[in-house]
Amino acid sequence: MQVIVVTGLSGSGKSIALKQLEDSGFYCIDNLPPSYLSSVTRHLQTVGREHVAVSLDSRSDMTFKEVADCFEELSKSGIDVRVLYLTASTEALVQRYSETRRQHPLSLKSNAPATLTGAIEKEREMLSPFLPHSHLIDTTGMRPSTLQHWVRKFASAKQDSLILTFESFGFKEGIPLASDLVFDVRCLPNPFWEKSLRSFTGRDKPVMDFLKGYPEVGEMIDDIDNFVQKWLPKYREQNRHYLTVSIGCTGGQHRSEYVAEALATRFSERTEGVILR
């Protein structure tokens, strides 16, 4: 069993980290009272949970000694306990609180510091005992997608799956709302003007044979293939779970269906999670 404890300064990205762990298959608990950590972990172990993530921070009214004792107890029983500590500069945290207009958790307590900066520094001091026992990530100036990447690496989690969808459509009906990338293939030869082909679609052999006879059709497919193949890793780095590539012609019956079918076939041979619609 693996247990990842996410801790660190409020506003440093703990919610993003916990959400990423959830997307990676972890059972996540936010702000669990430390006194319940051991019993909850053992319960989840009995029901077959192998990957658990727990958020502990200044809201938890914890002491370092009680949490450290719990970590030691769990480790001795064979549970892989890892601590992820997120931090950021005071200036960056002040800016984030200014943008979200949320109150710092310590500002809600009776002995709250008079200023936001004071609350941040007090929390930094409260959590400092965890630093020597944690993996530290400084999120100052870091994009959420970068933090998600490092959280996956820390958790030894696999790369999130991305469902790649190829969709054909007709421009006269409008571009599909779910489109991420749109390619216009109306410049290609149109089987519609062949009366014998009008009743067929781009998946029928007569239309396929017609379009295969034009080199520019193959060039268009190659160009779209190369473009998507080149930029697909960048979309994965942005933690995208879905990417819809829409191929459009006038009516959405012949050219777009043929090109979408060809692309879906190519990509299904290279990667999992390819859908044609």
URVEN-V533347 format. One record per residue. N is the residue number from 1. RES is the residue in one letter. PHI is phi as a letter, one per 20 degrees, with the letter a starting at -180 (none if undefined). PSI is psi in whole degrees, 0 to 359 (NA if undefined). NEAR is the number of other C-alpha atoms within 10 Angstrom. Layout:
BEGIN
[[N/RES/PHI/PSI/NEAR] [N/RES/PHI/PSI/NEAR]]
END
This chain:
BEGIN
[[1/M/none/141/15] [2/Q/d/129/19] [3/V/c/123/24] [4/I/d/124/21] [5/V/d/119/24] [6/V/e/120/26] [7/T/c/181/26] [8/G/p/190/30] [9/L/f/142/25] [10/S/f/132/23] [11/G/n/0/23] [12/S/e/355/24] [13/G/o/18/24] [14/K/f/324/23] [15/S/f/321/14] [16/I/f/317/16] [17/A/f/317/24] [18/L/f/321/24] [19/K/f/322/15] [20/Q/f/319/22] [21/L/f/322/24] [22/E/f/317/16] [23/D/f/337/17] [24/S/e/8/19] [25/G/o/7/15] [26/F/e/146/22] [27/Y/e/116/17] [28/C/d/140/21] [29/I/c/123/16] [30/D/e/131/16] [31/N/l/48/16] [32/L/f/131/16] [33/P/g/132/15] [34/P/g/329/21] [35/S/f/342/13] [36/Y/e/355/10] [37/L/g/312/17] [38/S/f/311/15] [39/S/f/320/12] [40/V/f/319/14] [41/T/f/315/20] [42/R/f/325/16] [43/H/f/314/11] [44/L/f/329/15] [45/Q/f/321/16] [46/T/f/334/10] [47/V/e/10/8] [48/G/n/11/10] [49/R/f/120/16] [50/E/e/340/16] [51/H/c/116/20] [52/V/c/139/21] [53/A/c/136/26] [54/V/c/134/24] [55/S/e/123/24] [56/L/c/130/24] [57/D/b/199/25] [58/S/f/341/19] [59/R/f/341/16] [60/S/e/357/14] [61/D/l/50/10] [62/M/d/162/16] [63/T/d/150/13] [64/F/f/321/14] [65/K/f/316/11] [66/E/f/323/11] [67/V/f/318/17] [68/A/f/320/14] [69/D/f/321/12] [70/C/f/317/18] [71/F/g/316/20] [72/E/f/319/12] [73/E/f/315/13] [74/L/f/320/18] [75/S/f/321/15] [76/K/f/334/10] [77/S/e/7/9] [78/G/n/8/10] [79/I/e/133/18] [80/D/e/103/14] [81/V/d/123/16] [82/R/c/141/19] [83/V/d/124/23] [84/L/d/119/23] [85/Y/d/119/24] [86/L/d/135/24] [87/T/c/173/22] [88/A/a/163/20] [89/S/f/154/14] [90/T/g/320/18] [91/E/f/317/11] [92/A/f/320/16] [93/L/f/319/22] [94/V/f/318/15] [95/Q/f/319/12] [96/R/f/319/14] [97/Y/f/326/15] [98/S/f/323/12] [99/E/f/320/9] [100/T/e/341/9] [101/R/m/27/9] [102/R/e/158/10] [103/Q/e/147/11] [104/H/f/139/21] [105/P/g/323/16] [106/L/f/342/19] [107/S/f/346/16] [108/L/e/355/11] [109/K/e/160/10] [110/S/f/323/7] [111/N/e/37/8] [112/A/f/142/15] [113/P/f/154/16] [114/A/f/335/9] [115/T/c/163/10] [116/L/f/317/19] [117/T/f/320/15] [118/G/f/320/15] [119/A/f/319/18] [120/I/f/315/24] [121/E/f/323/13] [122/K/f/317/16] [123/E/f/322/20] [124/R/g/319/18] [125/E/f/320/11] [126/M/f/320/17] [127/L/e/356/18] [128/S/g/327/14] [129/P/f/339/14] [130/F/f/337/19] [131/L/g/313/15] [132/P/f/346/8] [133/H/d/13/12] [134/S/c/161/17] [135/H/e/121/14] [136/L/e/132/16] [137/I/c/121/18] [138/D/e/117/15] [139/T/e/11/19] [140/T/g/122/16] [141/G/m/11/9] [142/M/e/136/13] [143/R/f/149/10] [144/P/g/320/14] [145/S/f/326/16] [146/T/f/317/14] [147/L/f/317/20] [148/Q/g/320/21] [149/H/f/313/19] [150/W/f/329/13] [151/V/f/318/20] [152/R/f/316/19] [153/K/f/315/12] [154/F/f/320/14] [155/A/e/359/18] [156/S/l/34/10] [157/A/e/150/16] [158/K/f/158/10] [159/Q/f/133/13] [160/D/g/141/17] [161/S/f/145/16] [162/L/c/124/18] [163/I/e/117/15] [164/L/d/119/21] [165/T/d/131/21] [166/F/d/125/24] [167/E/c/133/24] [168/S/e/147/28] [169/F/b/166/25] [170/G/d/131/22] [171/F/f/332/16] [172/K/f/343/11] [173/E/e/350/10] [174/G/n/155/10] [175/I/f/133/15] [176/P/g/140/17] [177/L/f/330/8] [178/A/e/3/12] [179/S/f/134/15] [180/D/d/317/12] [181/L/c/134/12] [182/V/c/129/16] [183/F/c/132/14] [184/D/e/115/17] [185/V/d/23/19] [186/R/f/348/17] [187/C/f/351/12] [188/L/e/158/15] [189/P/g/138/15] [190/N/d/114/18] [191/P/f/343/22] [192/F/g/328/18] [193/W/f/355/9] [194/E/e/109/11] [195/K/g/327/8] [196/S/f/346/11] [197/L/d/352/17] [198/R/f/326/14] [199/S/e/351/13] [200/F/e/173/16] [201/T/c/176/20] [202/G/f/354/25] [203/R/e/357/17] [204/D/e/145/14] [205/K/g/319/11] [206/P/g/319/15] [207/V/f/321/23] [208/M/f/316/20] [209/D/f/321/11] [210/F/f/310/15] [211/L/f/327/22] [212/K/f/338/13] [213/G/f/354/11] [214/Y/d/116/12] [215/P/g/326/9] [216/E/f/335/14] [217/V/f/314/19] [218/G/f/323/14] [219/E/f/320/11] [220/M/f/315/17] [221/I/f/317/18] [222/D/f/318/14] [223/D/f/316/12] [224/I/f/319/16] [225/D/g/310/16] [226/N/f/320/12] [227/F/f/309/11] [228/V/f/318/15] [229/Q/f/322/13] [230/K/f/318/10] [231/W/e/352/10] [232/L/g/318/15] [233/P/g/327/11] [234/K/f/324/11] [235/Y/f/322/14] [236/R/f/321/18] [237/E/f/333/14] [238/Q/e/9/14] [239/N/m/33/20] [240/R/f/139/15] [241/H/d/341/13] [242/Y/c/140/16] [243/L/b/119/19] [244/T/d/121/20] [245/V/d/114/23] [246/S/d/130/24] [247/I/d/121/30] [248/G/d/140/28] [249/C/c/193/23] [250/T/f/306/20] [251/G/d/348/17] [252/G/m/19/22] [253/Q/d/321/21] [254/H/d/284/28] [255/R/f/312/33] [256/S/f/321/27] [257/E/f/319/27] [258/Y/f/313/23] [259/V/f/317/28] [260/A/f/319/25] [261/E/f/316/20] [262/A/f/318/20] [263/L/f/318/22] [264/A/f/321/20] [265/T/f/316/15] [266/R/f/311/14] [267/F/f/331/19] [268/S/f/338/14] [269/E/e/346/9] [270/R/d/333/9] [271/T/b/158/12] [272/E/e/163/12] [273/G/m/36/12] [274/V/d/131/20] [275/I/c/141/16] [276/L/d/129/18] [277/R/b/NA/12]]
END
